[in-house]
Amino acid sequence: METGGITLMMKQKITAPILFILIALFALAACGDKGKEEASGEPEPAPLLPTAAAAAEFPTVVPTVVPAIVVENIPDLTNIEESAAWMKIQSEGHIVVGTAVEYAPFEFYNDNFQIEGFDIALMNAIAREMGVTVEFRDMAFDSFGDALFIGQIDLAISAIPVTPERAQIMNFSNIYLETNDSIAAAADSPMEAARLDHFVRYHGGVQTGSVYEGWLKKNLVESGLIAASDLSSYETISELIDALNRGDVEYIMLDKQVIDHLMANGEEFSHIMDGLYTHRFAIGMGKDELHLQAAVNRALAALQANGTVAQLAAAHLRMDTFLPIQEPYPLTDSSAPIGGCHDGMEYMADVTYDDDGMRNLTEFMLEQPFKKTWQIRNAGGCTWTTAYRLVYASGNKLSAYMNGSPINLPKEVAPGGIIHVTVPLASPFEAGIYHGIWELRDADDKGVGDHLSVGITVSDTPPLEPAPSN
């Protein structure tokens, strides 16, 4: 794998910084209502609190706030030249943020097909504190490092744990959340586990490139407790969950909030255990973005101090106790060179069946074949080969893949080149609205750039016959 990519593994150590502030509980209701000016035609920002439908899934939680560590650690940047990206953000009052919208309750599409979740609400609050508008780009999770390097996005927020590997290819904000894992099995599973050596009899599943993949490989495979063949990796959460439901794996390991959310939304899992591994989330940005980093950290410190971050964690993640936020210390030499080419893909247009962001859906009959075509651009520095392929990533329903199969690119595409890519599909066998997400992957099965969306509505009522003409 190229070092320019983002490999999502390994554990991080954190130092405890400096300033302690007690956050009184009444401050939770005192979140600033700063807002921001919306540019003409800009979509409304995602809500800071969950929609009524999402909030109804859980009872109200009032967080117990422990003494918080407010981290400002803003360096003196007087003699540091501002980057072109930071000057553009200040000039336009607009910031572009990459996120992988398949990791509820951190980021997901709600029933109205708008992006929602804890990370989204936090980023909206940070943007308002900074006085800028924010645009979210739904992207492949492991494409963030390249997307930051080529300037396709300004920031990345998507439950990204800080690791030494990532610190080689991006800068981080201060830590905004600490969380841990959860192990789940099928509802009827006889699996029992209380410590690592109990896993020797079972076949596990993890998301490719996640911190959990790295942790289980180190503690189970490399330690000799299990064979490498007893741990399978899947590129997306949807593929991982499908593997568990099919019986291809006997347990999965994800963030506790994600497992809780899946079980609250109908997944019949058996909760095995949690707390094996703790990690800390931060916002990613380019390695030379010191002024942007300082601005994000100032906003994050203000939101931490006035109780906003704790309130959002209670509302979106159902966290009844909110732990102190800590800053990451420098994990590696930030001046280390980034080698290899940097891949990138930019979605340009829907060529067929343009759903206009799920606002204008084409109606199909049950099991009706059709072809979805997108126009995309090679926005990076790597030449796409015919080993690159489009793969279904996730959707709002199990059948949102619409009977599609992975499709290899028909030809090589040089950097800057534009191509039409087509996937043969068929409408599902039940009436309803379907939203499917597709992803470009390279020869190593690493996600590249923007996600591609297809939205349709399916009817089980035959169309009216046209009246006969006289």
N, C-alpha and C positions, 0 to 999 in steps of 0.2 A: 504493500500500500504506500502511496506517495506520502511523504511527510507533510505536504501541503494540505492533505485531507484532515478530517477530525476523527480520531479514533477514541471511542467513548469508553474508557476503562481506567482502572487504577484508583487508589485511595489517596486522599489529600490530608495533610496536617495543617492545623490552623493555630496561629498564635493568638493570645487574648490581648486586645489592646486596652485602651486607656480610660475612657470616660464612662462612668456609671450614672444613669439617670433613672429614677423610679418613675414609671408611667402609671399614673393614677387611672383607675378604671373609668372614671367619668370622661377621660380624654378620648375614649373610644368613640363617643358620639360627637366629638368635636373635630372631625375630619374637615380639612379645609375645602371650601367650595370654590376653588380658584377658577376652574374651567379654563377654556382657551378659545380663541377666535377660530372658527372653522372656515377654511377656504371655500370659495364657491364650488359646489359640486363634491366636496369631501363627504364621505359617509360619516354618519354619526358614530362617535367612539363607542366601543363596547362598554356596558355598564360596569361600575366598580363593584356592585353587589350582584349576586346571581339573579337571573330572571325568576319570576314567581314559580314557574314550573320546576326549575332546577332547585330552588330553595325548598320546595315542598317535599323533596325527597328525604330531608333530614329534619329533626327538630332544631329549634334555635339553640345556638351555642354561644355562651358569653365567655370569652377567654379569660383565664387567669394569667395575668401578665407578670412575669418575674422581672427582677431588676435587669434592665436592658443595657447593652453596651452600644452607645451611639458612636459610630465610627465616621469621622470626617476625613482624617489623614489626607488632606488635600495638599499636594506639594506646591512649592513656589514655581509657577510656570512662566514667570515674567520674561525670562530670556529663552523660552522654548518656542520655536516657530509653530504657528498653528497649521494643522494639516488642511489640505484642500477640502476634504470631506467635512471637517468641522466648520470651516468658513462657509461652505454651502449650506449646512444645517442652520447656521445663524442667519444667513442671508434670506433663506426661503422660509424659515420658521417651521421646518418639516423634517421628520426623521423616519427612516425606513427600517423596519424591524422584522427579522426572519424568525419564524416559529413553525414547528411541526405539529399541525393541528390534528393529533390523533392520540392525545395523552390526557384524557379527562381524569381528574377535575382541573388539571393545570392549563390545558388548552384543548378545546373541542368545538365542533359545530353544534349549536343548539337547535331546537325544533324549527326555528326560522332561518336556519342555515347561516347564522351570524357567528363569528368567532367569539367564544366566551371562555372563562376560566380564571384561576387565580393569577397566573402569569400575565394574562391579558389585562386584567383589572389593575394589577400592580404597574404594568408598563404604561397604561393610560394615566394612572396617577402620577407617575414619574414625569411623563411628557407634559402634563398640566403644570406640574411644579416647575419644569424647565421653561414653560411658556411656548411650547411647540405643538404642532399637530403630529399625529402618528399614523403611519400606514403599515399594516401587517402583510407580510408575504408568507403564504403557506408553502413550506419547502421540505425537502428531504432532510431528516435530522442530521445525518452525517455529512451534509454539504455545507454546514455553516462556516467551517474554517476557510474553505475556498471562496465562499460567497463574500465573506468579510475581506479577504485578501484582494479580490478583483473589484471590490467596491459595489457589488450588487445590493448589499444591505449595509446599514450603519451599525446595527446592534443585532444580537441574537438572544432571545429568551425562550426557553423551552425545557424547563426543569433540567438544566445543564449542570452536572456536578463539576466542581473544579478539580482537575487532575494535573499532574506534572506534564503529561503529553499535550494536553490542551493549552497549557501555559506556554508551550513552545511556539504555538501558532496564533495565539490571540491574547489580548489583555482581558482582565476581568474587573467587574465592579466589586464592591464589597459584597460579602455574603448576605443574601436576603432571607434564606430559609435553611434550616437543618432538618433532615428527615431520615428515616431508615426503611428497611425492606419489609416485605411480607412474602411468605411462602404459601401458595394455594395449590390444591389438588382438585380433581374431579369430585363432585358431590358424594359419589358412592365409593370413593377411594378408601382402602384400608390403611393407607399410609399414616404412619406416626413417626414424628421426629422431634427430638429435643436438643440434639447436638449434631455436629457435622458427621460423625461416623455412622449416624443412622441413615444417611443418604446413600450408602453403598449399594443398597438393593434396588434403587430406583433410577429411572431415566428422566433427566431434567431438561427444561427449556428456558431460554433467556433471549432477550432482544440483542441482535448483532451490534457489537460496539458499545453496549451499555456497560456501566460500572459493574453491574451484576455479572455480566459475562466474564469480565476480567477477574472479579473476586472469586467466582466459582471455579474458574480454570485454575487459579492459583491455589485455592484451598482444598479443592476436591481432585482435580486432574493432576496437577503438578506435584501434589503431595502423595499421589499414588492411591488415594482412597477409591477413585473410580477410573474407568478407562475413558479416554477422550471420546469414544463413540457413545458414551452414556450421557453426554451433554450436547444438546442440539441448539443451534442459534437460528433466529428468524429475524428478517430485516425489519418487519413492522410488528406492532402490537397485535393487529388483527390476525396476522399469520401465526403469532405465538398462541393466542387464545384459541384459534381454530385447531392448532396442533393438540392442545390439551383436550378440547372437546371431542376430537377424533380418537383420542387415546394414543397418539404418536409419542407424547411425553406424559409422564405421571405427575409432574409438578412444574410450576413456573415461579419465577422470582421477579417481583416488580416493587415499585414504591408502595408503601402501606396505603397511602391515600388513593392510589390507583386501584388496588385490589378492593378496598372498601367501596369505592365508587362503582366498580363493575358488579359487585355483589348486591349493592343497593339498586342496581338497574337490571336485575334479572339473571345475572350469571350465577349458576348454581355451583359455586365452588365450595370446597371444604377448606376452611382456614387451618393451616398446619402450625405455623409459628411466625414470629417476626422479631426484629431486633438483632439480626446477625451482623448487619453492616450499616453504619451511619455515614452519610455524606452531606455535602453542603452545596447549595445552588447559588450561582451568580450569573450576571449578564455578561455576555461575550462581546468583544469589539476588536477592531484592528490593533495590531501591536504598537502602532505609532500614534494611536488616538488618546494622547494624554489629556488634552483639554476636554474631550468628550467624556473620558473616564472621570475627570474631576467634576464635571457638571452632573453626571449621573449619580456619583457618590454624594454630592451635596443634596440632591433631590431625595435620594434614598434615606439619608440621615434625617432630613426634615420629616419625612413620612413615618419613619421609625419613632421619632421623638413625639409626634402628636398622636400616635396610636393607630394610624391608618394601616400599617402593615399587619399588625396584630388583628385588627378588625377584619381585614380581607382574608387572613388565614382562617379565622373563625367562620366567616361566611361561606367561603369556597371550599375549604379543606376540612372543616369541622374539627379544627384543632382547639381543644379546650385549654391547653397550656401552650403559650408561645415562648420559645426559648430565646436567649440573647442572640443578636446578630453579631457576627464577628467578621473581621476582614481577612482575606487570604494574604499570606505573606508571599513574597516572590519565590516561586517554586523552581524556576530555572532562570538562566540568563536570557532576559527578554530581547537581547540583541542577537541571539543565535540565528543564523540564516535559515530561511525556509526553502527547502529544495524541491525540485520536481516541478512539473507543470500544474496549473491550478484549473480545475474543471469548473464549468458553470453552464447552466441552461436557463434561458429566459423564455417564459411563456409569452407569446405575442398575440394570438387570436384563436378563437374557435372558427374553424373553416366550415364545419357542418354542425347543425343543431346547437346554435349558440343559445345558452340558457340565461345569459346576462346575469350571472351571479345568482342563479336559482330563482330569478324573478320572471322568466319568460320560458316556460317549459313546453317542449314539444310533446304532444300526446301520442302514445303508441297503444296498439292493441296487445293483448297477452301474447308473449313469446314471438314478437315480431322482430325479424332481423333488421339491423341497420349498421351503418359504419360511422364511427366518430373520428373526425380528423381535426388535429390541432396544428397550428403554425408555431414553431419554436426556433430559437436562435442559439447557436453555440456562443455563449457569452464568456467563456473561459479561454485558456491557452492550450488546452489539450485537443488533439484531433479525435473526433468520435469515429470509432470503427463500427463495422457491422456486428461486433460482439456486444455493443451497447443495445439495450432493449427496454421497452416499456413494460412495466409490471403493475398489476393492480395492487394498491397499497391499503386502502380502507374505504369504508362507506357507512351510510346511515342504517343499512339493513344487511343481513347476511347475503342476500341475493343482489346487492348493489354492484357486484362485479359483472352482472349482466351477461353471464356466460362468456366473458372475455378470457383470452389466454395471452401470455407474454408474447410480444412481437419485437423481433430484432429490427434495428434500423436498416433500411434498404440499401444504403450507401454510406461511404465515409463523408463526414462533415468537418471541414477545416474551421479553425477559430474564426468567428464572425459570420460563418455561413448560416443560412436559413433553410429549413426543411419542413415539409408537411409529413406528419406521422399519423397513420390510420390504424385503428383497432376495430376489427369486426365484433359486433356485440349483438345481443338479442334482449328485448325487454323481458323482465321476469314474468313468472306464471301467476302472480297475484297482483291485483290492482293496488295502486299507491304511488307515492312520490319516492324517487330513488336518486341518491347522490353518491356517485363513485369517484374515488381519488386514484389517479394513476401516477407513476413515478418512473423517471428515467434512471437506469442503473448502468454502471460501467461494466467492464469485463470481469472485475472482481466483486460484482454485486453491491457496489457502493452507490448510494443514492446521489443524484446529481441535480442540483438546482430546484426550480419551482415545481410544485405539484400541479398536475393537470386534472381538471374537473369535468365530469359529465353528469348532467342532471336531466331527468325526464319524468313524465307522469304517465302512468299506465292505467288504462280503462278496460273493464270487462264488459262494457256496453258496446255492441256493434254500432258503427256509424250509420246514420240515417241514409237510406237510399235517396238519391236525387230524384226530384219530381220529374215525371216524363215531360218532355217538351212537345208542344203541339206542332 
